[in-house]
Amino acid sequence: MSQLSESAIRDVVSQVLAQMQSLGTMPNIQTRPGKHGVFDDPEQAVAAARSGFEQLQKKGWAARIKIVELVKQMCVDNAERWGQIEFNETKIGRLAHKPAKLQGVKNVLGPEYLTPQGMSGDFGITMDEAAPWGVIVAITPLTHSVPTIAGNIVNMVAAGNSIVFNPHPGGAAVAALAIDEFNEAIKAETGISNLLCTIEKPSLDSFNALCTHEDVNMLCITGGPGVVDAAMKTGKRAICAGPGNPPVLVDDCSALDFDRVARDIITGGGFDNNLLCIGEKQIIAVGDSYQKTLAAMQRQGAVLLNAQQLEAIKKEVFDFKNGVGCGTPVLNRKWVGANPDALAKIAGLNIDASVEMLIAETDANDPFVQEEQMMPLLPIVRANDFSQGLSIAKQSEHGDKHSAMIHTMNVARMTEMGRAMDTTIFVKNGPCVAGLGMGGEGFISFSIATTTGEGITTPRTFTRYRRCTLVNNLNIV
Ligand code: NAD
């Protein structure tokens, strides 16, 4: 019998280990001790997620349905606790609004949405089926760390995929905590391990390693312009849920209930201190509706800033590299999602912590109109007529094709604005959140694929369509 050298033995052992990993027979591939699916190394995370994908494939639809039910229920059960932990870590937004986002995950579409399409005729039968891609890398924002992760899980696992998350570094600890808890529950219910993986200390290096990894089949990006550009440059199939700057246009319409309009704007634009990408970011009011909206906003609890107060806040929350009024100001991210009372304090104004929104009169060129500032301070701009209002609204959205809102009883103007804006979400006579099924019809997702055009994501967004044809008269009719 020939003697094997030490290096040959090492080769055989590593081949066997690699085979076991790919077969999913080796649980917890160098995962952090006691943390299910939490990894330091992107390479390890992808290998683990590949094994998770193969385990899910073997367990079939029953496992997908079970996992989606589990994740939704855990979001409801842990809404307060995870909301508090996320708030403590990210330090942005409004604590009282955090649980609602997690509870909303129950309205994300699951496996029930994936119905195969069958065709039957003289030449036999054909099925078009929604197949999984495999391993998806998902990038999630600081603004909603666990809600985006949970919403992505529901859509992507419903479609039969596994996931590696590279969360925003500022929300990575709560992401790891939730992934660990989800995986532990999934393992207990289905026996599947590492279906969900995350990078414990995400970085640009881990982003690059994951997004260019040959064993990653698809990317899903939820974030601002920088990350969307970076992902699209990798050349991988990417679903991109990019930035927005949604305007709300209030028409000069005597039939409007302006208190209701104001309430809707505060509900959407004030939610989680304006962190929603769909949230109302600037008000454009036409003709007489300008004064009526301004008065109604204050009756509904918004605090109106004067010009000096606005200037003081502007100088703090934007960095004017070339001086005020020159060049593009850079957002000081320290103030993103800040409470209205904290913003007011910059201008020496003391207001109650319960105030949901600040408003200020500006022109259309103001940075608060032009930038996606994600603060509960809404600029209100006067337009002489509907046509001018629409052109201000369209310009301020910068072609992101994200979201827009209108308040009017004039159906022709609704249609005109809907066509002109060409946004993914267009809400008429309601708060922005109505476009995600909260106070309006429909379902929710925390990844609205604006840039790449898939829209509000569903399980179908994360599938490949495959056709299976059986030739000859084997159908029974
Ligand atoms: P962000 O762009 O700073 O970060 C988003 C994610 O991308 C994070 O994980 C971050 O670490 C990563 N990232 C940022 N720049 C990167 C780069 N150059 N290369 C690689 N990775 C990079 O955004 P944020 O502050 O976390 O979230 C707010 C932004 O996300 C807003 O622009 C908002 O409109 C957008 N958003 C969009 C949707 C949507 O569904 N369309 C949903 C939520 C948030």
Residues whose N, C-alpha, C, O or C-beta is under 5 A from the ligand:
A	BS01	NAD	I139 T140 P141 L142 T143 N166 P167 H168 P169 F207 T222 G223 G224 P225 G226 V227 A230 A241 G242 P243 G244 C277 F446 S447 I448
